Amino acid sequence: MAREKIILACGDCKNRNYFTMKNKRTHPERVEWKKYCPRCNKHVVHKETK
């Protein structure tokens, strides 16, 4: 399967907040999305982790 589960971690506090899917075949690089972090109480960049 090309789609795999990924975990998004906050760039500031490193808290793992989001779980989502991505197609590793079309997007092999790590993703970065600006999402809301409930621990930081603001929108910050979340990066894909292992």
Secondary structure by P-SEA (a helix, b strand, c coil): ccbbbbbbbbcccccccccccccccccccbbbbbcccccccbbbbbbbcc
